[in-house]
Amino acid sequence: MCAVVIVNADSRVLQTLNANRLGRDFVVGDIHGEYASLMRLLEVVSFDVKCDRLIGLGDLIDRGPDSVSVLKFFGQMPWFTSVRGNHEQMFLDSRLGLSMAVNRWSRNGNEWIKKVGVKTSDALAEVAGQMPLMIDLTMPDDRQVGIVHAELPRKMKWTELVNKYLICGESSSTEL
């Protein structure tokens, strides 16, 4: 039986990343709108946009001072990919207008969206909606690494979950 995941029609459930044999992969979690901190960290590690990749664990938005810049940056940089976190999902759910979803997100950091116009909000929702729920990353030594925001269903192995979505859902293979 296939798991039911509610995502918009344009969403990807699984993104596959091939091994980065030319540079380094950096994984970062819970940026939460801290754009300036992210830029400082990329500088500290001498991030090379020609060969390095940045992989986010979701929760790029909310709580911090600059969620708009983080989400725009994510949408513009081909070397930056991220799974969707619960904060991106709350943003998308709240756009459906259901009071429960709106109330939940308002308790978890949605103040930033009230400061942007409809056009910007729509563009940011499109970016968030493209974030996959899972990333299957091949390491340079050919090991597979599974990336999700939270945790796998109990007693389920990564390969089982990926195979379930390859058969029941969809996958997007990406060369970054």
N, C-alpha and C positions, 0 to 999 in steps of 0.2 A: 504494500500500500504506500502511496506517495504522501509525504507530509504536505500539509496545507500552509502556504506562506502567502500572506496578503501583501502584494507589491503591485505597483502600477504596471501597466502593460509594457512600459519602456525599461523596466528595471532588469538588472542582471542578478541572478541568484548566486552564481559561481563565476569567479574570474580565475583563469589559469595564467600564472606568470612563469615563463621559462627562466632557466638559470641565467644570472647576470655574471658572465665570464669576463667582463671588461672592467667592472668597477665594484663598488660595495653596495650592499643593501642595508638601509637603516630602518628600523621599525620603531614607531613612536605611538604612544597611547594617550588618549584623553587630552588632547590639546586644549579643548574647551575655550576657544576664542582667544588664546594667548599667542597672537600673531607675532608680536615683538620677541617673545621668548623663543618661539620656533625659529625665527630668523637668526637670533643669536646662536642657537644650538647648531644650526646648519653652518654658520661661520666657524664655530669652535672646531667642528669635525672636518673643516675644509671640504665641504660638500662640493662635488664636481658634477654640474648639471649635464656634462657630456657623457658620463658613464655611471654615475651613482643613481640609486633609486631610493625614494622615501615611501615607506609603506605604513599607512595609518591603521590603528586598531579601532577606529570609530570615535565618536564623541569629539568631533572637530569643533563643534559649536556649543554655545550656551555657557553661562557663568562668567567667562572672561570678558575683557573689554572690547574685543574686536572679532566677533564671530563672522561678520561680513567679509573681512579681509582674508580670514583663514579659508572660508568656503570658496571665495573667488580664486584665491591662490591655488587651491586644490583643483578647481575646474580648469585652470589655465596651464598648469604645468604637466606635460606629458610623462614626466618621471615621478610624479606623485600619485599614488593610488591609495585607496583606503576602503576597508569594509564599512558598512553602515552600522553606526552605534545606536543605542536607544534614544539619544538626543536628536539625531537626524530623523529617526523614525517618528518621534513625538512631533517634530516640525511637520513632517509629511502628513501624519494623521490629523493634526490640528487643522490642516487646510481642507479637510473634508467637512469641517463645520460642526462636527459632533461635540456637544458641550463637554462630555466626559474627556475627550481627547484634548480639547482646548484647556480645560481646567488642569489636567495632568501636566501639560507642558508649561502652563503659567506658574505652577509650583516648582518647576525645574529649570528656570532660566530663560524664558522667552522674551525678556524685556528688549533685547536688541532688535528683534524683528519689527517692533512697533515704531522704530525710528527710520525705517526704510520704506520706500514707496512700493506700490503694487508690482510695478515692472521689475524692480530689483528682487522683490520677494519671489515672484514667479521664476525668475532666472536662477535664483539660489535653490528653489525647490526642484528645478530641473536637474541641477548639479547633484543635489542630495539623492534624488530619485535614481540616479545612475550608479550609485555606490552599490557594489555587490554585497551580499550577506556573508559570503565566504570567499577567501582567496586560497588557491592551491599553488604554493610556491615550490619550485624546484631549486634546490641549492646547487652551487657549482660542483659538489661531489655527488650529485644526482639523488640526494635524499629529498624526500617530500616533506614540506612543512605546511600544516594547516593553520590558517589564520581566520579567527572569528572574533567578534567583539566580546562575547561573554563565555559561554561554555557549551560543549557538545551535549546532546541528550544523553542521559545516563546510560552507561554500558555500551555506547555506540562508538565504534572506532572511526577515525577520520576517513579511511578508505570506504567504509560503508556509507557514510554521509555523502561523500562526493559521488559515489556510484548511484546513490538514490537520486541525486539531482541531475546527474548526467542522463539517467534513464527517464525520470519523471519531469524534470524541469528543463533548465537551459544552462548553457555554459558559454563563456566568452573567453577565447584564448587571446592573450595580449603579449606582444613583444614590446617591452619598455626599455 
